[in-house]
Amino acid sequence: MEERVQFKLNAGKRVGNYNFAQCRDITDQADALIADSMGLGSLWDEIETYYYQTVRTDFESEATQSDVDDE
């Protein structure tokens, strides 16, 4: 998570936040375990499809901490 901090300007101040979209490999594993424990593991493909249909943010184009440090 510490490697996925990104900063944005908010009222002229740099505010840091974690970009969990860049941690999807780990969060997907946790989500799948939770879905399995709730008996929803067989719906994982539908869950992924719904995610991609509703989340439209292009996180890859946003600055990461390493981008900010390079400036």
N, CA, C and O atoms as a GROMACS GRO file, in nm:
protein
  284
    1MET      N    1   0.081  -0.119   0.000
    1MET     CA    2   0.000   0.000   0.000
    1MET      C    3   0.086   0.126   0.000
    1MET      O    4   0.054   0.223  -0.068
    2GLU      N    5   0.193   0.124   0.074
    2GLU     CA    6   0.277   0.244   0.081
    2GLU      C    7   0.336   0.280  -0.055
    2GLU      O    8   0.366   0.397  -0.080
    3GLU      N    9   0.352   0.181  -0.142
    3GLU     CA   10   0.404   0.208  -0.276
    3GLU      C   11   0.296   0.262  -0.369
    3GLU      O   12   0.327   0.305  -0.480
    4ARG      N   13   0.172   0.261  -0.326
    4ARG     CA   14   0.060   0.303  -0.410
    4ARG      C   15  -0.006   0.431  -0.361
    4ARG      O   16  -0.123   0.455  -0.391
    5VAL      N   17   0.066   0.514  -0.287
    5VAL     CA   18   0.013   0.642  -0.243
    5VAL      C   19   0.022   0.739  -0.360
    5VAL      O   20   0.122   0.744  -0.432
    6GLN      N   21  -0.084   0.815  -0.379
    6GLN     CA   22  -0.080   0.919  -0.480
    6GLN      C   23  -0.128   1.049  -0.418
    6GLN      O   24  -0.205   1.048  -0.322
    7PHE      N   25  -0.084   1.159  -0.473
    7PHE     CA   26  -0.118   1.289  -0.419
    7PHE      C   27  -0.192   1.370  -0.524
    7PHE      O   28  -0.162   1.364  -0.643
    8LYS      N   29  -0.290   1.446  -0.477
    8LYS     CA   30  -0.364   1.538  -0.562
    8LYS      C   31  -0.372   1.672  -0.490
    8LYS      O   32  -0.361   1.678  -0.367
    9LEU      N   33  -0.390   1.778  -0.567
    9LEU     CA   34  -0.408   1.909  -0.506
    9LEU      C   35  -0.553   1.926  -0.465
    9LEU      O   36  -0.645   1.898  -0.542
   10ASN      N   37  -0.572   1.971  -0.343
   10ASN     CA   38  -0.705   2.000  -0.290
   10ASN      C   39  -0.696   2.135  -0.219
   10ASN      O   40  -0.633   2.146  -0.114
   11ALA      N   41  -0.756   2.236  -0.277
   11ALA     CA   42  -0.750   2.373  -0.223
   11ALA      C   43  -0.605   2.418  -0.208
   11ALA      O   44  -0.570   2.485  -0.110
   12GLY      N   45  -0.521   2.382  -0.304
   12GLY     CA   46  -0.382   2.423  -0.304
   12GLY      C   47  -0.290   2.340  -0.217
   12GLY      O   48  -0.170   2.369  -0.210
   13LYS      N   49  -0.342   2.239  -0.151
   13LYS     CA   50  -0.260   2.152  -0.065
   13LYS      C   51  -0.252   2.013  -0.125
   13LYS      O   52  -0.350   1.964  -0.182
   14ARG      N   53  -0.137   1.950  -0.113
   14ARG     CA   54  -0.121   1.812  -0.159
   14ARG      C   55  -0.181   1.717  -0.057
   14ARG      O   56  -0.143   1.718   0.060
   15VAL      N   57  -0.275   1.636  -0.102
   15VAL     CA   58  -0.343   1.541  -0.014
   15VAL      C   59  -0.314   1.401  -0.066
   15VAL      O   60  -0.337   1.372  -0.183
   16GLY      N   61  -0.264   1.315   0.021
   16GLY     CA   62  -0.230   1.179  -0.018
   16GLY      C   63  -0.346   1.083   0.004
   16GLY      O   64  -0.429   1.102   0.093
   17ASN      N   65  -0.350   0.981  -0.080
   17ASN     CA   66  -0.452   0.879  -0.068
   17ASN      C   67  -0.396   0.750  -0.127
   17ASN      O   68  -0.307   0.754  -0.212
   18TYR      N   69  -0.448   0.637  -0.083
   18TYR     CA   70  -0.406   0.509  -0.138
   18TYR      C   71  -0.486   0.479  -0.264
   18TYR      O   72  -0.607   0.499  -0.267
   19ASN      N   73  -0.419   0.433  -0.367
   19ASN     CA   74  -0.485   0.394  -0.491
   19ASN      C   75  -0.497   0.242  -0.489
   19ASN      O   76  -0.408   0.171  -0.534
   20PHE      N   77  -0.610   0.193  -0.436
   20PHE     CA   78  -0.629   0.049  -0.423
   20PHE      C   79  -0.648  -0.019  -0.558
   20PHE      O   80  -0.632  -0.141  -0.568
   21ALA      N   81  -0.680   0.056  -0.662
   21ALA     CA   82  -0.693  -0.005  -0.795
   21ALA      C   83  -0.559  -0.062  -0.840
   21ALA      O   84  -0.555  -0.158  -0.916
   22GLN      N   85  -0.450  -0.003  -0.795
   22GLN     CA   86  -0.318  -0.052  -0.831
   22GLN      C   87  -0.276  -0.170  -0.745
   22GLN      O   88  -0.169  -0.226  -0.764
   23CYS      N   89  -0.360  -0.209  -0.650
   23CYS     CA   90  -0.336  -0.325  -0.564
   23CYS      C   91  -0.435  -0.436  -0.596
   23CYS      O   92  -0.459  -0.523  -0.512
   24ARG      N   93  -0.493  -0.433  -0.715
   24ARG     CA   94  -0.601  -0.525  -0.748
   24ARG      C   95  -0.562  -0.671  -0.735
   24ARG      O   96  -0.646  -0.754  -0.700
   25ASP      N   97  -0.437  -0.705  -0.761
   25ASP     CA   98  -0.398  -0.846  -0.749
   25ASP      C   99  -0.422  -0.898  -0.607
   25ASP      O  100  -0.463  -1.012  -0.589
   26ILE      N  101  -0.397  -0.815  -0.508
   26ILE     CA  102  -0.417  -0.855  -0.368
   26ILE      C  103  -0.563  -0.841  -0.327
   26ILE      O  104  -0.619  -0.931  -0.264
   27THR      N  105  -0.625  -0.728  -0.362
   27THR     CA  106  -0.763  -0.706  -0.320
   27THR      C  107  -0.858  -0.804  -0.390
   27THR      O  108  -0.959  -0.844  -0.331
   28ASP      N  109  -0.828  -0.845  -0.512
   28ASP     CA  110  -0.912  -0.945  -0.580
   28ASP      C  111  -0.907  -1.079  -0.506
   28ASP      O  112  -1.008  -1.148  -0.495
   29GLN      N  113  -0.790  -1.116  -0.456
   29GLN     CA  114  -0.778  -1.241  -0.381
   29GLN      C  115  -0.863  -1.235  -0.254
   29GLN      O  116  -0.933  -1.330  -0.221
   30ALA      N  117  -0.856  -1.122  -0.184
   30ALA     CA  118  -0.936  -1.105  -0.062
   30ALA      C  119  -1.085  -1.106  -0.094
   30ALA      O  120  -1.164  -1.169  -0.024
   31ASP      N  121  -1.123  -1.036  -0.201
   31ASP     CA  122  -1.264  -1.032  -0.241
   31ASP      C  123  -1.315  -1.172  -0.277
   31ASP      O  124  -1.427  -1.208  -0.242
   32ALA      N  125  -1.233  -1.250  -0.347
   32ALA     CA  126  -1.273  -1.386  -0.385
   32ALA      C  127  -1.291  -1.474  -0.262
   32ALA      O  128  -1.385  -1.555  -0.256
   33LEU      N  129  -1.203  -1.460  -0.163
   33LEU     CA  130  -1.218  -1.536  -0.039
   33LEU      C  131  -1.347  -1.499   0.034
   33LEU      O  132  -1.416  -1.587   0.086
   34ILE      N  133  -1.377  -1.371   0.038
   34ILE     CA  134  -1.500  -1.326   0.104
   34ILE      C  135  -1.622  -1.377   0.027
   34ILE      O  136  -1.718  -1.425   0.088
   35ALA      N  137  -1.618  -1.368  -0.106
   35ALA     CA  138  -1.729  -1.418  -0.188
   35ALA      C  139  -1.750  -1.567  -0.165
   35ALA      O  140  -1.863  -1.613  -0.152
   36ASP      N  141  -1.640  -1.643  -0.159
   36ASP     CA  142  -1.649  -1.787  -0.132
   36ASP      C  143  -1.713  -1.814   0.004
   36ASP      O  144  -1.798  -1.902   0.018
   37SER      N  145  -1.670  -1.737   0.104
   37SER     CA  146  -1.723  -1.760   0.239
   37SER      C  147  -1.872  -1.727   0.249
   37SER      O  148  -1.941  -1.776   0.337
   38MET      N  149  -1.920  -1.642   0.158
   38MET     CA  150  -2.061  -1.606   0.156
   38MET      C  151  -2.141  -1.692   0.057
   38MET      O  152  -2.261  -1.670   0.037
   39GLY      N  153  -2.074  -1.791  -0.002
   39GLY     CA  154  -2.141  -1.878  -0.098
   39GLY      C  155  -2.163  -1.815  -0.233
   39GLY      O  156  -2.249  -1.859  -0.309
   40LEU      N  157  -2.085  -1.711  -0.265
   40LEU     CA  158  -2.101  -1.639  -0.391
   40LEU      C  159  -1.985  -1.661  -0.487
   40LEU      O  160  -1.975  -1.593  -0.589
   41GLY      N  161  -1.898  -1.755  -0.456
   41GLY     CA  162  -1.780  -1.779  -0.539
   41GLY      C  163  -1.814  -1.812  -0.683
   41GLY      O  164  -1.738  -1.778  -0.774
   42SER      N  165  -1.927  -1.878  -0.705
   42SER     CA  166  -1.965  -1.915  -0.842
   42SER      C  167  -2.008  -1.793  -0.923
   42SER      O  168  -2.023  -1.803  -1.045
   43LEU      N  169  -2.028  -1.680  -0.858
   43LEU     CA  170  -2.070  -1.557  -0.928
   43LEU      C  171  -1.953  -1.462  -0.954
   43LEU      O  172  -1.975  -1.347  -0.993
   44TRP      N  173  -1.830  -1.508  -0.935
   44TRP     CA  174  -1.714  -1.419  -0.947
   44TRP      C  175  -1.707  -1.352  -1.084
   44TRP      O  176  -1.675  -1.233  -1.091
   45ASP      N  177  -1.734  -1.424  -1.192
   45ASP     CA  178  -1.730  -1.363  -1.326
   45ASP      C  179  -1.831  -1.249  -1.338
   45ASP      O  180  -1.801  -1.146  -1.397
   46GLU      N  181  -1.950  -1.267  -1.282
   46GLU     CA  182  -2.052  -1.163  -1.285
   46GLU      C  183  -2.010  -1.042  -1.200
   46GLU      O  184  -2.036  -0.928  -1.236
   47ILE      N  185  -1.947  -1.070  -1.087
   47ILE     CA  186  -1.898  -0.962  -1.001
   47ILE      C  187  -1.793  -0.879  -1.074
   47ILE      O  188  -1.797  -0.756  -1.070
   48GLU      N  189  -1.699  -0.945  -1.139
   48GLU     CA  190  -1.596  -0.874  -1.216
   48GLU      C  191  -1.657  -0.793  -1.329
   48GLU      O  192  -1.617  -0.678  -1.352
   49THR      N  193  -1.753  -0.850  -1.400
   49THR     CA  194  -1.819  -0.779  -1.510
   49THR      C  195  -1.888  -0.653  -1.457
   49THR      O  196  -1.875  -0.547  -1.517
   50TYR      N  197  -1.959  -0.665  -1.347
   50TYR     CA  198  -2.027  -0.550  -1.287
   50TYR      C  199  -1.927  -0.443  -1.248
   50TYR      O  200  -1.951  -0.324  -1.271
   51TYR      N  201  -1.815  -0.482  -1.191
   51TYR     CA  202  -1.710  -0.386  -1.153
   51TYR      C  203  -1.664  -0.306  -1.274
   51TYR      O  204  -1.660  -0.183  -1.270
   52TYR      N  205  -1.630  -0.376  -1.383
   52TYR     CA  206  -1.579  -0.307  -1.501
   52TYR      C  207  -1.686  -0.222  -1.569
   52TYR      O  208  -1.652  -0.125  -1.638
   53GLN      N  209  -1.812  -0.254  -1.552
   53GLN     CA  210  -1.919  -0.175  -1.610
   53GLN      C  211  -1.947  -0.049  -1.529
   53GLN      O  212  -1.994   0.051  -1.584
   54THR      N  213  -1.918  -0.052  -1.399
   54THR     CA  214  -1.953   0.061  -1.314
   54THR      C  215  -1.835   0.151  -1.277
   54THR      O  216  -1.854   0.270  -1.255
   55VAL      N  217  -1.715   0.097  -1.269
   55VAL     CA  218  -1.598   0.177  -1.232
   55VAL      C  219  -1.530   0.222  -1.360
   55VAL      O  220  -1.477   0.141  -1.436
   56ARG      N  221  -1.533   0.352  -1.385
   56ARG     CA  222  -1.482   0.404  -1.511
   56ARG      C  223  -1.361   0.495  -1.493
   56ARG      O  224  -1.325   0.568  -1.586
   57THR      N  225  -1.299   0.492  -1.379
   57THR     CA  226  -1.182   0.576  -1.354
   57THR      C  227  -1.058   0.512  -1.414
   57THR      O  228  -1.035   0.393  -1.398
   58ASP      N  229  -0.980   0.592  -1.485
   58ASP     CA  230  -0.855   0.544  -1.542
   58ASP      C  231  -0.743   0.571  -1.443
   58ASP      O  232  -0.674   0.673  -1.451
   59PHE      N  233  -0.725   0.478  -1.350
   59PHE     CA  234  -0.626   0.498  -1.244
   59PHE      C  235  -0.483   0.498  -1.298
   59PHE      O  236  -0.396   0.561  -1.238
   60GLU      N  237  -0.459   0.431  -1.406
   60GLU     CA  238  -0.323   0.422  -1.459
   60GLU      C  239  -0.270   0.558  -1.503
   60GLU      O  240  -0.149   0.580  -1.502
   61SER      N  241  -0.360   0.650  -1.540
   61SER     CA  242  -0.313   0.780  -1.588
   61SER      C  243  -0.288   0.879  -1.476
   61SER      O  244  -0.233   0.986  -1.500
   62GLU      N  245  -0.328   0.845  -1.355
   62GLU     CA  246  -0.310   0.935  -1.242
   62GLU      C  247  -0.168   0.922  -1.185
   62GLU      O  248  -0.106   0.817  -1.195
   63ALA      N  249  -0.119   1.030  -1.126
   63ALA     CA  250   0.017   1.031  -1.071
   63ALA      C  251   0.027   0.942  -0.949
   63ALA      O  252  -0.064   0.939  -0.866
   64THR      N  253   0.136   0.870  -0.938
   64THR     CA  254   0.165   0.790  -0.820
   64THR      C  255   0.272   0.862  -0.739
   64THR      O  256   0.327   0.963  -0.782
   65GLN      N  257   0.301   0.809  -0.622
   65GLN     CA  258   0.402   0.870  -0.536
   65GLN      C  259   0.535   0.881  -0.609
   65GLN      O  260   0.602   0.983  -0.598
   66SER      N  261   0.574   0.777  -0.683
   66SER     CA  262   0.704   0.782  -0.752
   66SER      C  263   0.704   0.890  -0.858
   66SER      O  264   0.808   0.951  -0.882
   67ASP      N  265   0.590   0.916  -0.923
   67ASP     CA  266   0.582   1.025  -1.020
   67ASP      C  267   0.603   1.159  -0.952
   67ASP      O  268   0.673   1.246  -1.006
   68VAL      N  269   0.545   1.177  -0.835
   68VAL     CA  270   0.557   1.302  -0.762
   68VAL      C  271   0.700   1.321  -0.715
   68VAL      O  272   0.753   1.432  -0.721
   69ASP      N  273   0.763   1.213  -0.667
   69ASP     CA  274   0.902   1.223  -0.620
   69ASP      C  275   0.998   1.260  -0.730
   69ASP      O  276   1.100   1.324  -0.704
   70ASP      N  277   0.968   1.222  -0.855
   70ASP     CA  278   1.056   1.251  -0.966
   70ASP      C  279   1.054   1.397  -1.007
   70ASP      O  280   1.146   1.445  -1.073
   71GLU      N  281   0.948   1.470  -0.967
   71GLU     CA  282   0.935   1.611  -1.007
   71GLU      C  283   1.027   1.701  -0.930
   71GLU      O  284   1.028   1.822  -0.952
   0.00000   0.00000   0.00000
